[in-house]
Amino acid sequence: MSIVTISRGSYSRGIEVAEKLCQALKYDCLSREIVLEASEHFNIPEVRLIRAIHDAPSVLDRFTYGKERYVAFFRAALLTRVQKDNVVYHGLAGHFFLQGVPHVLKVRIIANLENRVREETQREGISAEEARRILVKDDGERRKWSMHLYDADTWDPMLYDLVVHIDNMGVDDAVAIILSTLQRPCFMTTHDSQRRLDDLTLSAQVDAALVKEFPKVASSARNGEVFVSVRASLVEEQSVAKKVKSIAEKVEGVKMIHVNVVPFIIED
């Protein structure tokens, strides 16, 4: 089958689209559940994870790599969950973490700001001015987050396979368009596309296992063979490589580990 990620701004009716799409497909519908699973699995307070994947990085984050740690935990939980296929995920970062997986349809739901202001005003019982301030701030935080971590703008259409302007149609119309697109062969799960997702998931799980000890870790995987790059002093290269292997080999699915120690640079 396939996987759908839906990126949307607040009050752009993306949640309604996701829920109706799940009903039509009989897929699992995920959003906050991923945060809860990550919180429980990695023993991290839910509020910290939410802030890490939503708010722009603080000055402290940039020195302590706090945000990178939490994002690594969230990424591992998300990929592990969607690895089972037949899922619609609506929330932040799905389109980033699943880039390069062919059977993932990445959708962006957009809506005019004034319509979103009207929705928030009605639902929250606040003034239009306050609603506009909240929405603009929320949009800005998400864009700063993505630029900091991925040097990419969440509003960039190149990140998505399909951009749906919800103001020009109803929720049912949007769902029908997504359903029709999903029928295309390019979005069907194949052996190769599933292998890509499996490799991506394993590398994310290895990163999550290592990130507390090595905040700047970067892994890739292929059929159980994992390549890990970490920042450390070359004087400690052997001890660091040994420690990385001892942690990573405990991750289920890892068959072989290669470690590359990258020397620290002044910017770090």
N, C-alpha and C positions, 0 to 999 in steps of 0.2 A: 504494500500500500504506500503511504507517504506521511510526511510530517508538514505541518503548517505553522509558521511563526507569524504573529500579527503584532506589528509595532504601531503604537497609537499614542496620541497626546491625551491628556485628561479631557473628558467630556467630548470625545470625538466619536462616540458610539461604537468604539472598537470592541468593547466587552460584549455588547449585544450581538455584534457580528460573529464573534468567536463562539458564543454560546449557541447561537442558531446553527452555525456551521457544524459544531460538534453533534448537535441533535440530528442533523441531516446525514452526517457521515457515521454516526455512532462511534466517534472517537473520544478519547479522554480529553478533558478540557483542563489545562493547567495554567496557573499563574502564581498566586501566593503560596501554593503547595510546595513549590520548589524552594522557596525561602525557608519554610518550616522544616523540610527534609534536610536541607543544608545545616540549619541551626541545630537540629537534633544530632545529625551524624558527626558534625565537627565540634559540637559542644560550644557553639558561639551564640550569644544572645541575639534573638531575632531582630531587635531594633538596630543593632550594629550592622547586620547584613543588609537591612533595608537602606540604611544611610549610605553604606558602601556602594551599593549598586544604583543609587539614585542621585545623591548629592555630589556636587563638584568637589574635587579633592581640596583639603585644607593645606595650609603650609606645613602643619605637623605631619600629615599623610605623606607629603613629598620627601620628608626626611626619614620617616620610620617605615615606609612602605605598608602602612596599615591597610590602606584601601586595596592594594594588590593582593594581600593575603585573603581578605574576605571575598574578593572577586574570584580568586582561584577556587575557593570552597564552593561558591555559588555555581561557577562554571562546571565543576565536576558533578555537582548534584543535578544540574539541568541536563547535561549530556548523558549521564547514566540513566536518567528517567526517559528521555526521548529516544534512547537507543532501542527501546522495545517497539518503536514505530506506532502508527495510528494515533497520533497526538496532535492537538492544536494547542500551541503555547502562545498566550497573549501577555506580554510584559516586556520589560527592558532587557536588552542584550541578546535575545534569541537570534536576531539577524547577524550579530557579530560572531557569536560562538559557533554558528552552524554554516559559516561561509565555506564554500568548496564541497558541500555535500549535495549532490545532484537531486536527490528525491525530497529535498526540503523546499517548499514553496514559501518564499519570504514576501510577506504582504505589508504594505504601509497604508494605514487608514489616515486620511487627512480631512480636516474640516476648517472652514473659515473661523477666524478668531471670534468674530462677533456672535456667531452661532454658538460657539463653545461658551462664551461669556453668558449668553442667555440661558444655556443649560445649567451652568453652575449657579447662576443667580436663583433660578427656580428651585434647584435641589438643595442648596445650602442655606437659602434664605438670607443672602447677603446682597450688598449693593453691587451694581454693575462695575463701579470703579474698583471695589475690592476684588471682585471676581477676576477682572482683567489683570490686576496686579499679581494675583496668585498664579494665574495661567502663564503669564509672561515669565515670571520667576521660575516656575516649574519647567517650562520649555528650555529656559536658559541653563538651568542646572543640568539637565539631561545632555544638552549639547556640549557643555564644558566637560562633563564626565567622559563622553565618547572621544572628544578631542584629546583629552589627557591620556587616556589608556590606549586608544587605537589610532589616534591622529585621523579620525574620520568623523564626519558630521551626520548625526542621526537623520537629518533632513535631506541627505544626499540620495537622490533616486537610484544611483548606481548600486546601492546596497540591497536593493529589492528587485524581485522579479515582477511585482505588480504593485502599482500605486493606485488606490481607490479614493476618489474625492467624494466623500459621503454626502456633501451638500447637494450634489447633482442627482442623487438617487436615494432610495430608502434602504433600510437594513436588508430587506429581503432581496433587493436588486444586487446589493454588494455580495451577499451570500451566493446568489446564483452565478455571478461572474467568477467567484473563487472556485465554486464547484465545477464549473465548465473548464476552467484552467487546469484544475487537478486531473482532469481526464486525459490530458496530453501525455504521451509516452515518456517525455523527458522528466516528468515528476513521479514516475513509478519507481518503487524500490527495486534495485537490481543487486546481484551479488557484488558487483564492484562498488556501487554506491553504499551498500551496507558495510563493506569492508572499510571504506573511507570513514564512515561514522564510528565504527568500532575502534579504528586507529586513533581518531580524534578523542574519543572518550577515554581510551587508555592513557593517552598523553596528559589529559586533564586530571585524571586520577593520580598519576605520578606527580604532577605539579602540586596538587593539593596535599599530597603526603610530604613533599619536600619544602613547601613554601615557608613554614615556620622557621626552619633552620637556614634556608637559602631563599630570601625574598625575591631575588632576580632570576629565579630558575626559569628555564624554557625547555620544554621537552617535545619530542616528536616520536611517533611510533609507526611501525609497520609489521603486521603479523606477529606481534608479541616482542619484537626487537625494538628497544627503546633507546633513543639518543638524548642525553641530558647535557645541557650547558648551564654552568653555574658560575657566578662571580666569586672569586676568592684570591688570596695571595698565592702566587706560584710557589712560595716557600712551603706552603701547606698542601700542595697539589695532591700528593699521595694520600694523606690522611683525609682530605676532603673527598676525593674519589671513593675511598673506602667507605666513608660515612654515607655518601649518596647511594652507593650500591646496597648497603645494609638496610636503608630505609625503603628504597624503590623496589627491591626484590620481594618485599612483603605484599606489594600490590598484586591482587589477583590478575592473572593474564600476562604478567611480565615473564618473558622467557630468557631474555638476554639484555644486558645493560652496557651502554657505552657512555663514558663520562668525559666531557670536555670542560676543563677549568679555564675560564677566561679571566685574565688579570684585572684587578680593579683599575678604574680610570679616575681622574681628578673629579669629573662631574658627579660621580657617585658619592 
